[in-house]
Amino acid sequence: MIIVLRPDSTSEQIDHVVQRITELGLKPHMSRGELRTIIGVIGDENKLQAEPLQAIPGVEQVLPILKPFKLASREFSRGDSVVAVGKVKIGGGHMAQIAGPCAIENAPVLDEIAGHIKKAGANILRGGAFKPRTSPYSFQGLGEEGLKILRDMGNKHDMPVVTEIMDIRQIALVDRYADMFQIGARNMQNFDLLKEIGQTRRAVLLKRGMSATVKDMLMSAEYVLAEGNPNVVLCERGVRSFEDSTRNMLDMSAVPNVKSMSHLPIIVDPSHATGRPDLIPSMAFAAVAAGADGVHIEVHSCPEKALSDGPQALLPKQYAELMERVRRLAEVVGKTF
């Protein structure tokens, strides 16, 4: 349910509405705009059916939201949300160009990659310190040592950094070094992790689960939003299908689909979606044309020596060529980075 307050409503009237919502055992979420203040009501709306909220002074309109994702819905916010990651904005015409290696290997390698991608146009540096691998014998990441390297390279190249978090016990540690948490596909429905992340105010990159619907993804975002953290960016990275010539099936329709249902920004990861460097450029162009708020691309200076996902990484030169064309396309659709 959404409660729209009058433009001239007083602080006392707003506080009274919040108090009544709380007394009914529900949770209020306030959003203050330039002209309006709205309050999202989270919980069992049946408790409000007999409550004449519209009769409270200062209330202009009470709107039920039938979608299960209340705070992520277009009804809650008609305008596109803009999420800040350091100095970078995502959404509302601002595009994230996230790039870097799958795993942080050492400082010299990340330094070289960061220098190349920054020059090419990337504005957020990515790298994994904790790696969820299918095999327990594969490289699992450098842990805190990797986070320190990522932070140092982000500072050196003046780029905010994003890295994956896998467990509630890692939140404080990753929060110390990163500008943005990444929730990977395997953890999209790790609800305890989502709730704990929601209690921070750190930006969150939420990747779509391997077999998740768009609604599933928005419900996962709702867990973060319901805890008070509005800084969620969604990521389409492909879903499982019967097709075996690509790593996953990239659902490009998810971008306009999300845009029609939610105010949250959404980016596309063509690297994990296709697993093939030859397909990354065309899928990146398609993402921008579909209305995505950015792309997430793996880049490595020597993919054959990469400790994780080398076969799907672009070389720095290839990334630079791609970014030049992405920038031109972004200008056509009215977006910048």
C-alpha positions in Angstrom: 0.0 0.0 0.0 1.1 3.5 -0.8 0.0 6.6 1.2 0.4 9.8 -0.7 0.6 12.9 1.5 -0.5 16.4 0.6 2.1 18.9 -0.5 1.4 21.0 2.5 1.3 18.2 5.1 3.2 19.1 8.3 5.8 17.1 10.1 3.4 16.4 12.9 0.9 15.0 10.4 3.5 12.8 8.8 4.6 11.5 12.2 1.0 10.7 13.1 0.6 8.6 9.9 3.8 6.8 10.6 2.7 6.2 14.2 -0.7 4.7 13.1 1.0 2.4 10.6 3.5 1.2 13.3 0.7 0.7 15.8 -1.0 -1.7 13.4 2.2 -3.9 13.3 3.2 -2.8 9.9 6.5 -1.2 8.7 6.5 2.3 7.1 9.0 3.3 4.4 9.1 7.0 3.6 10.2 8.5 0.3 10.5 12.3 0.2 10.5 13.9 -3.2 10.8 17.6 -4.2 7.0 18.0 -4.2 5.5 15.0 -2.5 6.2 12.6 0.4 4.9 9.1 0.1 4.9 6.3 2.6 5.1 2.6 1.6 3.4 0.2 3.9 5.0 -3.2 4.3 3.1 -6.1 5.8 -0.3 -7.6 5.8 -2.5 -5.0 4.2 -5.6 -6.7 5.4 -4.9 -5.0 8.7 -5.5 -1.7 7.0 -8.9 -2.4 5.4 -10.9 -1.2 8.4 -8.5 1.7 9.1 -9.7 5.0 7.5 -6.2 6.2 6.7 -7.4 8.6 4.1 -9.3 10.5 6.9 -6.1 11.3 8.7 -5.1 15.0 8.2 -2.3 15.4 5.6 -3.2 12.2 3.7 -4.2 12.9 0.1 -4.6 9.4 -1.3 -4.2 5.7 -0.3 -3.3 3.3 -3.1 -3.2 -0.5 -2.8 -0.3 -2.3 -4.4 -1.3 -5.8 -5.6 2.2 -6.8 -6.7 4.1 -8.8 -4.0 7.2 -6.7 -4.5 5.9 -3.4 -3.0 9.0 -1.2 -2.7 10.5 -2.4 -6.0 7.4 -1.7 -7.9 6.6 1.2 -10.3 3.6 2.1 -8.1 6.0 3.0 -5.3 8.2 5.2 -7.5 7.1 6.3 -10.9 10.5 7.8 -11.7 13.7 5.7 -12.3 15.8 5.3 -9.2 19.4 6.4 -9.3 22.0 4.5 -7.3 25.3 6.1 -6.4 28.4 3.9 -6.2 31.1 6.3 -5.1 31.0 9.1 -7.6 29.3 7.0 -10.3 25.6 7.1 -10.8 23.5 4.2 -12.1 20.0 4.7 -13.5 18.1 7.7 -14.7 20.2 8.1 -17.9 23.5 7.3 -16.1 25.3 4.1 -17.2 27.6 1.8 -15.2 30.5 0.4 -17.1 31.7 -2.4 -14.8 34.8 -4.2 -15.9 37.7 -6.2 -14.5 38.9 -9.8 -14.1 36.8 -12.6 -12.6 39.2 -13.1 -9.8 41.8 -10.9 -8.1 45.1 -12.7 -8.6 47.8 -10.2 -7.5 48.4 -6.4 -7.5 50.5 -6.1 -10.7 47.9 -7.9 -12.8 44.9 -6.0 -11.4 46.9 -2.7 -11.7 47.5 -3.3 -15.4 43.9 -4.3 -16.1 42.5 -1.4 -14.2 44.7 1.1 -16.1 43.5 -0.3 -19.4 39.8 -0.3 -18.6 39.8 3.1 -17.0 41.3 4.6 -20.1 38.7 2.8 -22.3 35.8 4.2 -20.3 35.0 1.8 -17.5 33.8 3.6 -14.3 33.6 0.8 -11.8 36.3 -1.8 -11.2 35.3 -5.4 -10.4 37.2 -8.4 -9.1 36.4 -11.4 -7.0 38.1 -12.0 -3.6 35.8 -14.8 -2.7 35.0 -17.2 -5.6 32.0 -19.5 -5.5 33.3 -22.4 -7.7 31.5 -25.5 -8.8 34.5 -27.6 -7.8 36.0 -27.3 -4.3 39.4 -27.8 -5.8 39.2 -24.8 -8.0 40.8 -21.4 -7.0 38.6 -20.0 -4.3 40.0 -16.4 -4.2 42.5 -14.5 -2.1 40.0 -13.4 0.6 41.0 -10.3 2.6 44.3 -10.0 0.8 42.4 -9.7 -2.5 40.1 -7.1 -1.0 43.0 -5.0 0.0 44.5 -5.2 -3.5 41.1 -4.3 -5.0 40.7 -1.3 -2.7 44.3 -0.1 -3.5 43.8 -0.4 -7.2 40.4 1.4 -7.0 42.1 4.3 -5.1 45.0 4.4 -7.5 42.8 4.6 -10.6 40.1 6.6 -9.0 37.3 4.0 -9.5 34.8 2.6 -7.1 35.0 -1.1 -6.7 32.5 -4.0 -6.5 33.1 -7.5 -5.3 31.0 -10.6 -4.6 29.9 -11.5 -1.1 28.9 -15.0 -0.3 28.2 -15.2 3.4 26.7 -13.2 6.2 30.1 -13.5 8.1 31.8 -11.6 5.3 29.6 -8.5 5.4 31.7 -6.4 7.8 34.9 -7.4 6.1 33.8 -6.6 2.5 32.0 -3.4 3.7 35.4 -2.2 4.9 36.9 -2.3 1.4 34.2 -2.3 -1.3 31.9 0.4 -2.6 29.3 -2.1 -3.8 28.3 -5.6 -2.7 27.7 -8.1 -5.5 25.1 -10.9 -4.7 25.9 -13.6 -7.2 23.4 -15.8 -9.0 23.9 -18.7 -6.6 22.9 -16.4 -3.6 20.1 -14.5 -5.2 17.6 -16.3 -2.9 19.9 -16.5 0.1 17.3 -14.5 2.1 19.2 -14.2 5.3 22.1 -12.7 3.4 19.8 -10.3 1.6 18.2 -9.2 4.9 21.6 -8.5 6.5 22.8 -6.6 3.4 19.6 -4.6 3.6 20.6 -3.3 7.0 23.6 -1.7 5.5 23.4 1.3 3.1 26.0 0.0 0.8 25.0 -0.3 -2.9 24.1 -3.8 -4.0 24.5 -5.5 -7.4 21.9 -8.3 -7.4 22.4 -10.9 -10.1 19.5 -13.0 -11.4 19.6 -16.6 -10.3 20.3 -19.3 -12.8 16.7 -20.5 -12.9 15.0 -17.4 -11.5 12.1 -15.6 -13.1 12.0 -11.8 -13.3 9.5 -11.8 -10.5 11.8 -13.9 -8.4 14.6 -11.4 -8.9 12.4 -8.5 -7.9 11.2 -10.4 -4.8 14.8 -10.9 -3.8 15.4 -7.1 -4.3 12.4 -6.6 -2.0 14.2 -8.3 0.8 17.0 -5.7 0.6 14.6 -2.8 0.2 12.4 -3.9 3.1 15.3 -3.6 5.5 15.8 0.0 4.6 18.5 -0.1 1.9 17.2 1.5 -1.3 20.5 1.1 -3.3 19.8 -2.0 -5.4 20.9 -2.5 -9.0 19.6 -5.6 -10.8 21.7 -7.6 -13.2 20.6 -9.9 -16.0 23.3 -12.6 -16.5 21.5 -15.3 -18.4 19.4 -18.3 -17.2 19.7 -22.0 -17.6 18.2 -23.5 -20.8 18.6 -26.5 -23.1 20.9 -24.5 -25.4 24.5 -25.7 -25.0 26.4 -23.5 -27.4 26.5 -20.7 -24.9 27.1 -20.7 -21.1 23.6 -19.5 -20.4 20.7 -18.1 -22.3 20.7 -14.3 -22.1 17.1 -13.0 -21.6 17.3 -9.6 -23.1 13.6 -9.1 -22.7 14.3 -9.0 -19.0 15.5 -5.4 -19.4 12.3 -3.7 -20.7 10.3 -6.2 -18.6 12.0 -5.0 -15.4 11.7 -1.4 -16.6 7.9 -1.8 -16.9 7.5 -3.3 -13.5 10.2 -1.6 -11.3 12.0 1.7 -10.8 15.3 -0.1 -10.0 18.2 0.2 -12.4 19.2 -3.0 -14.4 22.4 -3.8 -16.1 23.4 -6.7 -18.3 26.4 -9.1 -17.9 27.1 -10.6 -21.4 30.3 -12.3 -20.2 28.6 -14.7 -17.8 25.5 -14.9 -20.1 27.3 -16.1 -23.2 30.7 -17.4 -21.9 32.1 -16.5 -25.4 34.2 -13.4 -26.1 33.0 -13.3 -29.7 29.4 -12.8 -28.6 30.0 -10.2 -25.9 30.1 -7.1 -28.2 26.8 -7.8 -29.9 25.1 -8.7 -26.6 26.5 -5.5 -25.1 25.1 -3.4 -27.9 21.7 -5.2 -27.6 21.7 -4.5 -23.9 22.2 -0.7 -24.4 19.5 -0.7 -27.2 17.1 -2.5 -24.9 17.4 0.2 -22.3 19.9 -1.3 -19.8 21.6 1.0 -17.3 25.0 -0.5 -17.9 27.1 -3.5 -18.8 29.3 -5.8 -16.8 32.2 -7.3 -18.7 35.2 -9.4 -17.7 38.6 -8.2 -19.0 42.0 -9.8 -18.5 45.3 -8.9 -20.0 46.2 -12.6 -20.4 43.1 -14.8 -20.4 45.0 -18.0 -20.9 46.7 -17.5 -17.5 43.6 -16.3 -15.7 42.8 -18.3 -12.5 39.1 -18.0 -13.1 36.9 -17.7 -16.2 39.7 -16.8 -18.6 38.0 -18.1 -21.7 35.1 -15.6 -21.4 37.3 -12.5 -20.8 38.0 -9.8 -23.4 41.5 -8.5 -24.0 42.0 -4.8 -23.0 42.3 -3.8 -26.7 39.0 -5.6 -27.5 37.3 -3.9 -24.5 38.5 -0.5 -25.6 37.1 -1.0 -29.1 33.8 -2.2 -27.6 33.5 0.8 -25.3 34.1 3.3 -28.1 31.1 1.8 -29.9 29.0 1.4 -26.7 29.5 5.1 -26.0 28.2 6.2 -29.4 25.2 3.9 -29.0 24.5 5.2 -25.5 24.4 8.8 -26.9 21.8 7.7 -29.4 19.5 6.4 -26.7 20.1 9.4 -24.4 22.4 7.9 -21.8 25.9 8.8 -20.6 28.8 7.3 -18.7 
